[in-house]
Amino acid sequence: MNAAEVRSGKHFMHGDHACAEGAIAAGCTFFGGYPITPSTEIAEYLARRLPNTGGVFIQMEDELSSIASVLGASAAGSRAMTATSGPGFSLMMENLGLAIMLEIPCVLVNVMRAAPSTGLPTLPGQADVMQAKWGSHGDYQIVAYAPSSPQEMFDLTVRAFNVADRYRTPVLILADEVVGHMVEKVVIPPAKQIERWERKRPRQMPGEDFKPFAVEDDDLVPPMVHAGEGYRIHFSGLTHDERGYPDMNAETHHALVTRLSDKIERNADEIIIVEEEWLEEAEIVVVSFGCTARSAKRAVREARRVGMPVAFLRLVSLWPFPERRIKEIAKDVDAFIVAEINLGQVSRELERHVTQRVVGVNHAGGKMMSPDEIFRAIMEVAGRGNGHRQRR
Amino acid sequence: METAIVNVDSHPLDTILRQERIPHIFCPGCGIGIVMHCYAQAILDSGIPIEQHVVVSGIGCSGRVAGYMEIDSYHTTHGRAIPFALGIKLAKPELNVVVFSGDGDLAAIGGNHLIHAARRNVDLTVICCNNFNYGMTGGQAGPTTPYGARATTAPYGNPEHPFNFPLLLAAAGANFVSRWTTMHPHQIQKDILYAFRKPGFSFIEVLSPCPIGYGKSNQIEDGVEEMLLYKERCKIDKHVPLEDVEIDLSSNQPIYVGRFVDRNSIPYQPIRIEE
């Protein structure tokens, strides 16, 4: 990474552009994508930037090929990404599964809009949370971060590349239209302060006995070999053994699929990020992510001002779900409120992990959730009606 | 004349095939092995260092070839071999990237990627085994099944016209398009080698018997019978209008083969701005 390529300094920056700058700062050298609102500005920005930084920008014929090109570029050693929104995200589910199966690192940004189908292309939604987790066929664990600001569009994109490379996995950025199109202060650190986690590489030389899918370490991540390095490797989307060869039986399949899942779960503590505020002596916890977390924080602050024992929990990473931390928090609280622009996807997940009451604040999408809506929910859960009375 | 049994320890292609993966899955009479052999021989003849060869396949019988070649090989998703290969090629332009796949994979589910890769004229070589049907799943009709031919999903005869690959690829913008059959191993090998060196998008179609999938429904009982059919009816003519090279195995029309397109349009290059 050439330091001159990182635009260090303070900027007033668009969220999608901040994501693109995060990619450049992370050393991304390949973008394959297809225009779709509200993520198009990422592609437009990288179409200008990548040719100046020695990278490749290509506009593909659709999202099926966009992610396929990204996987090919990454398999050849590039840090590679694509960006899309719901309809394109649906098409990418096919090769998201291939990325999981071949353990090819990549970053996939979904700037969520209101859905299903074409929905509201220019307006926000947060309803792709479960698609992100379960959208491709089969069992797997996914990594997904949900930025709440243009600053986080930058920071989490850098992190996404690092996590992708360290664990040989696709990493999703589940942004939303509000954060993608918001213009706000973004601080880009000096190049030398930008952390870089490298891919694990084989200890053997080409020609020595090397199995490209054999695990040598506790993190369950096999070393990555790139095309053109002389190892003469085989990668197959079929169930494969440690050499990468198709091996059509239940035992190999079970071992492979459980390792792929365990790889993420075992390293979850290093992947998960949550933001917590005011948890001491709280009785109610408001859970949120992405743009909704901005309203939720305001609502929690207002409720605390009128004496409500309420805390703020933001899921900076949505997947893997921070179930251990949530179970710890749950020991000392009475209820959770989950605010999200969908009909209850994170609330349902939360209900699996806690015995406390879980109340959703939801709408289907098309507008940002107001702090008022979340404030009213806090008051109702606290047994304070419409919020006019103060708690003693 | 007496015949003597000779035991040999090695095969000339041992260095390029994954011996532990052999025997392959191809049925008796299948033509894919012939095309794979031609590809392997072209690699050995190319003089390009072995570590610079990459093969990418989609799904289907031809898609299994990636697993048999002892070079860097990727067996990807159905239809997406070309964009995956494109990503490799753009990330490492020094590599010689080949897509080896079947007609259903390349022309149906991957058809959009095929024409767009040809339009871009991206520097890839695509070897397409065309056996007129989906063989691996048991003989269903596809976009190359001749009009009127039978298949398990066209039990009353195929009501659709097939894609005419040379016409399609020529119109889309490929720099090199040829068609041979498994009766023409020498020409296949020569054209693969030629395509390695040819900048831009190259497409080599090889008509290939599938007695178990296609043949059983169309009175072509074994691979040899189809090879004889090719031998009798193939006509090398690179000047024939491409509109006329659609394949009809059941009639007595010629099956045109040869190098149909060989031009030098500018291949795709990513934009680089030097500051």
Interface residues (C-beta under 8 A of the other chain):
Chain A: T29 F30 G32 P51 N52 G54 V56 F57 I58 M60 E61 D62 L64 S65 S66 A68 S69 V70 L71 G72 A73 S74 A75 A76 G77 S78 A80 E94 N95 G97 L98 L102 P206 H226 A227 G228 E229 G230 Y231 R232 I233 H234 F235 S236 G237 L238 Y245 P246
Chain B: R18 E20 R21 I50 E51 Q52 V54 V56 A66 G67 E70 I71 D72 S73 Y74 H75 T76 T77 G79 R80 I82 P83 F84 A85 L86 G87 I88 K89 L90 A91 K92 E94 L95 N112 H113 H116 P270 I271 R272 I273 E275
